[in-house]
Amino acid sequence: MTRRLCYSFLLYLYTQLGLLSATVDVYFGTGGGQAHGIYHAVLDVDKGKLSEATLVAAVQAPEFLAFHPDRTKLYAVAKLDGQPSVVAYAIAADGSLSLLNSEPIVSGGAAHISVHPSGRFLLTAQYGAGSVELFPLAVDGHVQASRQVLKHVGGSGVVAKRQNAPHPHWTGFSPDGRFAFVPDLGLDQIVIYKVQSDAASIQQVGHADSIPGGGPRHMRFSVDGQYIFLLNELSLTVSTFAYDAAAGTAKLLSSAPTLSDVVKAKENSNSGSEILVHPNGQFVYAANRGHDSVTAFKIEPASGQLQVVDVEPIRGAWPRSINIDSSGRWLLAAGAHSGTVTVLAVDPDTGELSYRSKSVIQVPNAICVLLN
């Protein structure tokens, strides 16, 4: 049975037998302004509808969020009395959050956060400081004091003012958890770290060069772990890398534009923001700020090359974040400037996106979308 048929069969089976959860908790990180913290809504998986968003944690500028692997704890990079911090919350059965504790980020404001698959530590990326910071996690989920601050050095200098210094923009891990990856917009590289097995620590072991002037922002692994898909913010492209799981190395294979040159020329504020891989492993999605759209790509399995199959408007402004539910039926797009979150239907056979009426809710300054 092919991967597509297997995925479609399981989705059908889960739906018919009622094994697929009828609702999913959704959390929204926000960036201040009219927002007051972390918001929560419920996604109806059958209808693709979001409930009204409500505030579940009052905290300043919780821009990015991450779950603990057991999905009972949530972590945010936010500010407490103006101090950039990692804030830990326990998730209740009804989706509400209760504060566990917080720890200051030593090197300043963070652009991203991720939790290691073991649940033993988390990483933050400090865009302005050019650093990556490691925080151990206690067994009960409490975040502990910063243990490591790792500084990136240099800058590609290809794009003036944006690439004269290092700018880590995302943190994440290989499927087996042995390596950590940090796309750096200023270096035009993915910086690669080895996760130390005897302690909650990491050590830089190499890097993968991206396209000059691309401005690496976020990345994702293919479902089978063979490829890395890197979103380049400045060039609005997605680069495909071949990944060697044994060595923890990556080699650039190809790059595909998210928007045509004609479209990009009409609006010079366009920039890439977020990238996803569909659960069935066949499609990649990239969000385009300025153009206010999501580009859908089909993956060529033999080469990892990407082919555009759709460019869909989000019916909002400045999509800082997109995410997809585990069924693969719905893609959520957060419009930071419009204060909206839009639900788009996903065609599991073609990867194309479509908008249905009444599929937009209000979330002030929505920056991050996280589905539990």
WOSULMO-V340183 format. One record per residue. N is the residue number from 1. RES is the residue in one letter. SS is DSSP state (helix for helix, strand for strand, loop for the rest). PHI is phi in whole degrees, -180 to 180 (none if undefined). NEAR is the number of other ideal C-beta (glycine too) atoms within 12 Angstrom. Layout:
BEGIN
N_RES_SS_PHI_NEAR + N_RES_SS_PHI_NEAR
END
This chain:
BEGIN
1_M_loop_none_9 + 2_T_loop_-69_12 + 3_R_helix_-60_21 + 4_R_helix_-64_25 + 5_L_helix_-65_15 + 6_C_helix_-63_18 + 7_Y_helix_-63_26 + 8_S_helix_-63_23 + 9_F_helix_-65_17 + 10_L_helix_-65_23 + 11_L_helix_-62_27 + 12_Y_helix_-62_17 + 13_L_helix_-62_15 + 14_Y_helix_-60_22 + 15_T_helix_-68_20 + 16_Q_helix_-68_12 + 17_L_helix_-89_10 + 18_G_loop_75_11 + 19_L_loop_-82_15 + 20_L_loop_-85_23 + 21_S_loop_-54_19 + 22_A_loop_-71_17 + 23_T_strand_-135_25 + 24_V_strand_-133_34 + 25_D_strand_-75_37 + 26_V_strand_-125_43 + 27_Y_strand_-115_47 + 28_F_strand_-122_50 + 29_G_strand_-84_47 + 30_T_strand_-132_44 + 31_G_loop_-114_36 + 32_G_loop_87_22 + 33_G_loop_64_18 + 34_Q_loop_-83_18 + 35_A_loop_-85_31 + 36_H_loop_-123_24 + 37_G_strand_153_36 + 38_I_strand_-94_47 + 39_Y_strand_-111_44 + 40_H_strand_-136_38 + 41_A_strand_-142_34 + 42_V_strand_-121_27 + 43_L_strand_-96_38 + 44_D_strand_-81_25 + 45_V_loop_-68_31 + 46_D_loop_-72_20 + 47_K_loop_-101_20 + 48_G_loop_71_30 + 49_K_strand_-115_28 + 50_L_strand_-100_40 + 51_S_loop_-73_22 + 52_E_loop_-63_17 + 53_A_loop_-81_35 + 54_T_strand_-126_27 + 55_L_strand_-74_23 + 56_V_strand_-118_33 + 57_A_strand_-153_36 + 58_A_strand_-82_21 + 59_V_loop_-159_36 + 60_Q_strand_-80_29 + 61_A_strand_49_33 + 62_P_strand_-81_45 + 63_E_strand_-69_40 + 64_F_strand_-128_49 + 65_L_strand_-127_49 + 66_A_strand_-151_42 + 67_F_strand_-89_33 + 68_H_loop_-70_34 + 69_P_loop_-55_22 + 70_D_loop_-83_18 + 71_R_loop_63_22 + 72_T_loop_-108_24 + 73_K_strand_-132_35 + 74_L_strand_-130_47 + 75_Y_strand_-123_51 + 76_A_strand_-132_49 + 77_V_strand_-95_47 + 78_A_strand_-147_44 + 79_K_strand_-126_26 + 80_L_strand_-119_24 + 81_D_loop_53_11 + 82_G_loop_84_13 + 83_Q_strand_-91_21 + 84_P_strand_-58_37 + 85_S_strand_-149_34 + 86_V_strand_-96_48 + 87_V_strand_-117_45 + 88_A_strand_-107_40 + 89_Y_strand_-131_38 + 90_A_strand_-94_26 + 91_I_strand_-101_30 + 92_A_loop_-85_17 + 93_A_loop_-61_12 + 94_D_loop_-88_13 + 95_G_loop_91_31 + 96_S_loop_-73_20 + 97_L_strand_-116_36 + 98_S_strand_-128_21 + 99_L_strand_-66_28 + 100_L_strand_-93_26 + 101_N_strand_-173_24 + 102_S_strand_-149_30 + 103_E_strand_-139_33 + 104_P_strand_-69_28 + 105_I_loop_-87_39 + 106_V_loop_-62_26 + 107_S_loop_-97_29 + 108_G_loop_113_26 + 109_G_loop_-62_32 + 110_A_loop_-103_47 + 111_A_loop_-99_42 + 112_H_strand_-160_44 + 113_I_strand_-149_46 + 114_S_strand_-149_45 + 115_V_strand_-110_40 + 116_H_loop_-63_36 + 117_P_loop_-55_23 + 118_S_loop_-75_23 + 119_G_loop_76_29 + 120_R_loop_-88_30 + 121_F_strand_-161_42 + 122_L_strand_-133_50 + 123_L_strand_-122_47 + 124_T_strand_-125_50 + 125_A_strand_-113_49 + 126_Q_strand_-103_39 + 127_Y_loop_-59_37 + 128_G_loop_-71_21 + 129_A_loop_-83_26 + 130_G_loop_67_31 + 131_S_strand_-134_36 + 132_V_strand_-122_47 + 133_E_strand_-125_44 + 134_L_strand_-113_41 + 135_F_strand_-123_43 + 136_P_strand_-66_29 + 137_L_strand_-119_34 + 138_A_loop_-73_21 + 139_V_loop_-59_13 + 140_D_loop_-85_16 + 141_G_loop_97_33 + 142_H_loop_-61_25 + 143_V_strand_-84_42 + 144_Q_strand_-105_25 + 145_A_strand_-60_23 + 146_S_strand_-51_31 + 147_R_strand_-104_25 + 148_Q_strand_-136_29 + 149_V_strand_-126_27 + 150_L_strand_-113_34 + 151_K_strand_-94_23 + 152_H_loop_-84_37 + 153_V_loop_-130_17 + 154_G_loop_105_19 + 155_G_loop_169_24 + 156_S_loop_-73_30 + 157_G_loop_72_17 + 158_V_loop_-69_25 + 159_V_loop_-105_26 + 160_A_loop_-59_13 + 161_K_loop_73_14 + 162_R_loop_-103_29 + 163_Q_loop_-130_30 + 164_N_loop_-91_17 + 165_A_loop_-152_26 + 166_P_loop_-71_35 + 167_H_loop_-142_38 + 168_P_strand_-58_48 + 169_H_loop_-126_50 + 170_W_loop_-160_43 + 171_T_loop_-133_43 + 172_G_strand_-171_39 + 173_F_strand_-135_35 + 174_S_loop_-66_34 + 175_P_loop_-55_22 + 176_D_loop_-91_18 + 177_G_loop_76_29 + 178_R_loop_-80_28 + 179_F_strand_-133_40 + 180_A_strand_-111_44 + 181_F_strand_-129_47 + 182_V_strand_-135_48 + 183_P_strand_-63_49 + 184_D_strand_-120_49 + 185_L_loop_-62_47 + 186_G_loop_-75_41 + 187_L_loop_-93_36 + 188_D_loop_57_40 + 189_Q_strand_-143_40 + 190_I_strand_-101_47 + 191_V_strand_-84_45 + 192_I_strand_-114_38 + 193_Y_strand_-120_34 + 194_K_strand_-93_25 + 195_V_strand_-81_32 + 196_Q_loop_-75_23 + 197_S_loop_-73_16 + 198_D_loop_-92_9 + 199_A_loop_-161_17 + 200_A_loop_-79_28 + 201_S_loop_-157_26 + 202_I_strand_-135_38 + 203_Q_strand_-140_22 + 204_Q_strand_-66_27 + 205_V_strand_-125_22 + 206_G_strand_167_22 + 207_H_strand_-157_31 + 208_A_strand_-122_35 + 209_D_strand_-77_25 + 210_S_loop_-101_44 + 211_I_loop_-75_32 + 212_P_loop_-59_22 + 213_G_loop_77_25 + 214_G_loop_-70_41 + 215_G_loop_77_38 + 216_P_strand_-55_53 + 217_R_strand_-122_46 + 218_H_strand_-127_46 + 219_M_strand_-146_48 + 220_R_strand_-145_42 + 221_F_strand_-88_34 + 222_S_loop_-66_39 + 223_V_loop_-60_26 + 224_D_loop_-87_19 + 225_G_loop_77_27 + 226_Q_loop_-81_27 + 227_Y_strand_-128_37 + 228_I_strand_-113_44 + 229_F_strand_-111_50 + 230_L_strand_-109_50 + 231_L_strand_-88_48 + 232_N_strand_-98_45 + 233_E_loop_-64_44 + 234_L_loop_-76_35 + 235_S_loop_-93_35 + 236_L_loop_49_41 + 237_T_strand_-134_41 + 238_V_strand_-119_50 + 239_S_strand_-100_47 + 240_T_strand_-101_40 + 241_F_strand_-118_38 + 242_A_strand_-81_25 + 243_Y_strand_-109_34 + 244_D_strand_-99_20 + 245_A_loop_-66_21 + 246_A_loop_-69_11 + 247_A_loop_-93_17 + 248_G_loop_71_31 + 249_T_strand_-117_24 + 250_A_strand_-138_38 + 251_K_strand_-125_23 + 252_L_strand_-66_30 + 253_L_strand_-108_28 + 254_S_strand_-163_26 + 255_S_strand_-140_30 + 256_A_strand_-131_36 + 257_P_strand_-73_30 + 258_T_loop_-83_45 + 259_L_loop_-133_30 + 260_S_loop_-71_19 + 261_D_helix_-61_13 + 262_V_helix_-64_11 + 263_V_helix_-67_21 + 264_K_helix_-63_25 + 265_A_helix_-69_13 + 266_K_helix_-76_13 + 267_E_loop_-145_17 + 268_N_loop_-81_13 + 269_S_loop_-94_16 + 270_N_loop_-63_33 + 271_S_strand_-159_35 + 272_G_strand_-79_45 + 273_S_strand_-131_46 + 274_E_strand_-144_43 + 275_I_strand_-136_46 + 276_L_strand_-137_42 + 277_V_strand_-117_41 + 278_H_loop_-64_41 + 279_P_loop_-56_32 + 280_N_loop_-81_34 + 281_G_loop_79_29 + 282_Q_loop_-103_35 + 283_F_strand_-135_43 + 284_V_strand_-123_47 + 285_Y_strand_-124_49 + 286_A_strand_-133_50 + 287_A_strand_-92_51 + 288_N_strand_-119_45 + 289_R_strand_-76_38 + 290_G_loop_89_29 + 291_H_loop_-74_33 + 292_D_loop_56_34 + 293_S_strand_-149_40 + 294_V_strand_-124_49 + 295_T_strand_-96_46 + 296_A_strand_-105_40 + 297_F_strand_-117_41 + 298_K_strand_-98_29 + 299_I_strand_-91_37 + 300_E_loop_-84_21 + 301_P_loop_-58_22 + 302_A_loop_-73_12 + 303_S_loop_-124_18 + 304_G_loop_77_36 + 305_Q_loop_-67_24 + 306_L_strand_-113_36 + 307_Q_strand_-126_24 + 308_V_strand_-67_31 + 309_V_strand_-117_26 + 310_D_strand_-167_28 + 311_V_strand_-132_29 + 312_E_strand_-115_35 + 313_P_strand_-63_24 + 314_I_loop_-93_42 + 315_R_loop_60_27 + 316_G_loop_-160_36 + 317_A_loop_-125_27 + 318_W_loop_66_30 + 319_P_strand_-70_46 + 320_R_strand_-76_43 + 321_S_strand_-145_47 + 322_I_strand_-134_49 + 323_N_strand_-153_45 + 324_I_strand_-133_41 + 325_D_loop_-76_36 + 326_S_loop_-66_25 + 327_S_loop_-75_33 + 328_G_loop_79_36 + 329_R_loop_-91_36 + 330_W_strand_-135_42 + 331_L_strand_-112_49 + 332_L_strand_-106_47 + 333_A_strand_-122_50 + 334_A_strand_-95_55 + 335_G_strand_-94_39 + 336_A_loop_-65_38 + 337_H_loop_-78_24 + 338_S_loop_-91_27 + 339_G_loop_64_28 + 340_T_strand_-133_32 + 341_V_strand_-130_48 + 342_T_strand_-111_43 + 343_V_strand_-101_43 + 344_L_strand_-114_40 + 345_A_strand_-79_31 + 346_V_strand_-109_38 + 347_D_loop_-83_24 + 348_P_loop_-69_32 + 349_D_loop_-91_18 + 350_T_loop_-108_21 + 351_G_loop_84_37 + 352_E_loop_-69_26 + 353_L_strand_-110_41 + 354_S_strand_-146_24 + 355_Y_strand_-102_25 + 356_R_strand_-115_21 + 357_S_strand_-61_13 + 358_K_strand_58_14 + 359_S_strand_-113_27 + 360_V_strand_-128_31 + 361_I_strand_-120_34 + 362_Q_strand_-95_25 + 363_V_loop_-140_43 + 364_P_loop_-61_30 + 365_N_loop_50_36 + 366_A_strand_-68_49 + 367_I_strand_-122_44 + 368_C_strand_-135_47 + 369_V_strand_-120_48 + 370_L_strand_-132_44 + 371_L_strand_-108_39 + 372_N_loop_-96_30
END
